[in-house]
Amino acid sequence: MGETAFTYEALPMRVVFGAGSLARVPDEVARLGLRRVLVLSTPRGRELADRLAESLGHASAGVFDRAREHVPVETAEAARAAAKDAGADGCLAVGGGSTIGLGKAIALETGLPVIAVPTTYAGSEMTPVWGLTEAGRKRTGRDPAVLPRTVVYDPELTVGLPLEVSATSGFNAVAHAIEALYAPDASPIVSLMAEEGVRSLLSALPALAIHADDPYARVEALRGAWLCGACLGATTMSLHHKLCHVLGGTFGLPHAATHTVVLPYTAAFNLPAAPAAERILRRATDTFDVPGHLARLSTALGAPPSLTALGLTATDLPRVIEQVLAAPYANPRPVTRDALESLLTEALHGMPAVGERGFR
Ligand code: NAD
């Protein structure tokens, strides 16, 4: 009986989804009663941010375009100061997880509401999880204040997203769904979202490799990203996220690519201890060897094949292992030093056909 018990808490957010829904942003701003909204972007996303700011008219408090990966505290402080100077009563984050993360960092200290317009598949917009990096350490936490109030998903914004960013941010989202399936706070509704999210993303990404602007595949991928992000918002993540957090925060590895490289190895390690999750993933991917499928698909899509390709070296491994072992976290299988060493060594070299060699 114990295994059938669960707790599920729905998060209070509004989702507007559909091609062309960017045009609905001014109405969504007004709907929240906001009068001066600071638009956030990366330098590369500036043009879109300017367009959005213009569409807001008097409700725009300008554009802050210095969002960076892993949200350095200095960037967060500069953005908070910009919001204060502009008299902003809310933020509109248009971009990937880095830009949305900056909106969350502002909300964390100021309580300003965030509207998110995601342009990648990372899924941050659906979660109350924030992250800040200071002196080489990334801190994360959960706070309802950072959960975006409204998320506007417009698949047209993802049409120009390069295949590699599509693939790696998509695999980052798939990682949320996979870890949600064996999370200590998993529940039937989360499992449904996870299965459908994985199915949508992993079927859309190969279609995008053939035709990057395929509008149906873009819709499918973004729908998958929404579902996978919601899984992350609803559950506690395990070893895979912990490892990537250390690799990104301490070693500066790129977030989404790191998730993509590491996922087959953490899946190969954990799935034998999570048979219900593995069953669902086999159904969602229509394959038996889920880790092998993840490894083959990601490299076929042009994602980096190994942690070496991302700049990690064997001499870094002891520090990674120390940091991962230092803080306790949930995982379906006990995480030992030997297991971590073996998993990371394989990910470092990018062993082929991970499922066949694996840790079973
Ligand atoms: P990102 O936001 O850094 O974007 C990757 C690159 O793609 C950037 O250079 C960006 O300018 C560019 N880009 C974004 N949209 C584009 C588009 N439509 N066309 C062309 N280029 C585009 O990367 P990401 O993978 O979206 O997010 C990674 C960050 O998000 C990490 O810092 C990670 O920690 C965070 N994250 C947080 C959560 C959470 O719940 N808190 C969840 C997932 C990711």
Residues whose N, C-alpha, C, O or C-beta is under 5 A from the ligand:
A	BS01	NAD	T42 R44 G45 E69 H70 G95 G96 G97 S98 T99 T119 T120 A122 G123 S124 T127 V129 W130 L157 T158 G160 L161 P162 V165 S169 H255 A256
